[in-house]
Amino acid sequence: MLTKRIVPCLDIKNGRTVKGVNFVDLRDAGDPVVLAKQYADLGADELVFLDIAATLENRKTMHDMVLKVAEQVNIPFTVGGGISSVEDVDDLLHCGADKVSINSSAVKRPELINELSDKFGSQCVVVAIDAKEVDGEWLVHLAGGTIPTTLNLFDWAQEVEQRGAGEILFTSMNHDGTKAGFANKALAKLSNLVNIPIIASGGAGSIQHFVDTFKEGKADAALAASVFHFGEIPILELKEALRKQDIPVRL
């Protein structure tokens, strides 16, 4: 059985790690380079580094930050934010990223998923999907959750798999930053619909929430930010608790 992954997320704005609630009210959470090294040393399985303002500000991900973070970690490292071409990905991989995460650009031009998968391999391509449940339907949102679309989460997930994505990073905007638990019903439905790994994001507030998303949500990995950034859940303690629940993890 494949081990379940614990993935700290570093949302970057103006060179600092930030964290908010429901994608707004951002507060400072520290130096991303320092945090990245801490997480690698403390047992994180992977890191996700998202330049959350890149798309909104119509600019590329900060390459110097990627270089600095990559120098500090020895675990797989995903980078996202403002990526819209094969050239962008080539640059980031040369800076030290292991994988890239695309979101708004994939919705606007779905062929980008095919192009990246063909060029770099599906294992390199993570499609991030920010979705919000509105009147019982999960709708995809773009540009850091600021632009709603009529695109259905589950239809889009199936399409990105068909186009060659290697993983889906699903963030529930309803749950983001609330610390009330992950969107496990939606996660379980996603897991049943696609055959690629699903990373759960949005809502982590306790160790039990991680247990639930692996057992009930059928997630392959769980991503969190503030509970790690502010020391509320130590990663090693979390993994030991998961193992006691017969959830396979790397210790």
ABEGO torsion letter per residue (X at the ends): XBBBBBBBBBBBBGGBBBBBBGGBGBBBAEBAAAAAAAAAAAGBABBBBBBAAAAAAGBBBBAAAAAAAAAABABBBBBBEGBABAAAAAAAAAAGBABBBBBAAAAABAAAAAAAAAAAEAAABBBBBBBBBBGGBBBBBBGGGABBBABBAAAAAAAAAAAGBABBBBBBAAABGAGAEBBAAAAAAAAAABABBBBBBEGBABAAAAAAAAAAAGBABBBBBAAAAAGABBAAAAAAAAAAAGBBBBX
